């Protein structure tokens, strides 16, 4: 599972990007900004690229992978061989 390493929504606000700016500048969609504020990592790579640019960071500085055994088991069971 992917998780943000810190509150990205707050960091974007400190950088000057709030819901109003998102709507008027269309730098990020309001939907994407809502996802970020709700700690939902299901944003596009294009949006992640924009966040990296705004915050002057690399993706690895923003998100991390946290292994979840149940998620791993469910995913791997979908394509493992049944021979």
Kinemage of the C-alpha trace (Angstrom):
@kinemage 1
@onewidth
@group {chain A} dominant
@subgroup {mainchain}
@vectorlist {calphas} color= white
{ca unk a 1} P 0.000 0.000 0.000
{ca unk a 2} L 1.239 3.467 -0.805
{ca unk a 3} L 1.158 6.130 1.885
{ca unk a 4} L 2.204 9.739 2.096
{ca unk a 5} L 5.210 10.336 4.345
{ca unk a 6} L 3.774 13.609 5.644
{ca unk a 7} L 0.663 15.744 5.295
{ca unk a 8} L 1.029 16.717 1.641
{ca unk a 9} L -2.164 18.794 1.686
{ca unk a 10} L -0.761 21.046 4.404
{ca unk a 11} L 2.571 21.313 2.599
{ca unk a 12} L 0.796 22.371 -0.607
{ca unk a 13} L -1.188 24.990 1.317
{ca unk a 14} L 2.026 26.345 2.848
{ca unk a 15} L 3.384 26.541 -0.716
{ca unk a 16} L 0.315 28.625 -1.677
{ca unk a 17} L -1.917 26.007 -3.319
{ca unk a 18} L -5.348 25.873 -1.707
{ca unk a 19} L -8.733 24.799 -3.141
{ca unk a 20} L -9.371 28.264 -4.577
{ca unk a 21} L -5.977 28.362 -6.328
{ca unk a 22} L -6.477 24.814 -7.581
{ca unk a 23} L -9.800 25.833 -9.103
{ca unk a 24} L -8.611 29.095 -10.650
{ca unk a 25} L -5.177 27.991 -11.879
{ca unk a 26} L -6.031 24.356 -12.651
{ca unk a 27} L -2.507 23.397 -11.554
{ca unk a 28} L -4.136 20.444 -9.799
{ca unk a 29} L -7.786 19.506 -10.085
{ca unk a 30} L -9.956 20.066 -7.047
{ca unk a 31} L -10.609 16.307 -7.021
{ca unk a 32} L -6.876 15.567 -6.870
{ca unk a 33} L -6.362 18.096 -4.097
{ca unk a 34} L -9.264 16.551 -2.153
{ca unk a 35} L -7.680 13.113 -2.547
{ca unk a 36} L -4.363 14.414 -1.274
{ca unk a 37} L -6.011 16.102 1.710
{ca unk a 38} L -7.806 12.814 2.503
{ca unk a 39} L -4.481 10.946 2.265
{ca unk a 40} L -5.702 9.052 -0.817
{ca unk a 41} L -2.649 8.156 -2.916
{ca unk a 42} L -4.635 7.208 -6.019
{ca unk a 43} L -3.554 10.267 -7.982
{ca unk a 44} L -2.080 10.253 -11.470
{ca unk a 45} L 1.635 10.324 -12.132
{ca unk a 46} L 1.094 13.679 -13.828
{ca unk a 47} L -0.387 15.017 -10.588
{ca unk a 48} L 2.455 13.504 -8.561
{ca unk a 49} L 4.897 15.216 -10.924
{ca unk a 50} L 3.171 18.550 -10.276
{ca unk a 51} L 3.253 17.997 -6.504
{ca unk a 52} L 6.967 17.190 -6.743
{ca unk a 53} L 7.550 20.379 -8.719
{ca unk a 54} L 5.568 22.557 -6.298
{ca unk a 55} L 7.261 21.087 -3.225
{ca unk a 56} L 10.680 20.726 -4.887
{ca unk a 57} L 10.868 17.047 -3.910
{ca unk a 58} L 11.319 13.620 -5.434
{ca unk a 59} L 8.454 11.055 -5.370
{ca unk a 60} L 10.427 9.019 -2.805
{ca unk a 61} L 10.335 12.064 -0.504
{ca unk a 62} L 6.534 12.152 -0.667
{ca unk a 63} L 5.287 8.562 -0.817
{ca unk a 64} L 6.352 5.241 0.616
{ca unk a 65} L 5.344 1.632 0.175
{ca unk a 66} L 4.097 -0.125 3.293
{ca unk a 67} L 3.727 -3.863 2.879
{ca unk a 68} L 0.308 -5.229 3.757
{ca unk a 69} L 0.190 -9.030 3.940
{ca unk a 70} L -3.523 -9.306 3.156
{ca unk a 71} L -3.240 -6.988 0.162
{ca unk a 72} L -0.167 -8.899 -1.048
{ca unk a 73} L -1.881 -12.281 -0.658
{ca unk a 74} L -5.001 -11.106 -2.526
{ca unk a 75} L -2.996 -9.614 -5.363
{ca unk a 76} L -0.614 -12.533 -5.812
{ca unk a 77} L -3.454 -15.067 -5.718
{ca unk a 78} L -4.914 -13.468 -8.851
{ca unk a 79} L -2.002 -14.434 -11.066
{ca unk a 80} L -0.183 -17.284 -9.358
{ca unk a 81} L -0.089 -20.587 -11.248
{ca unk a 82} L -2.518 -23.267 -10.213
{ca unk a 83} L -0.446 -26.169 -11.519
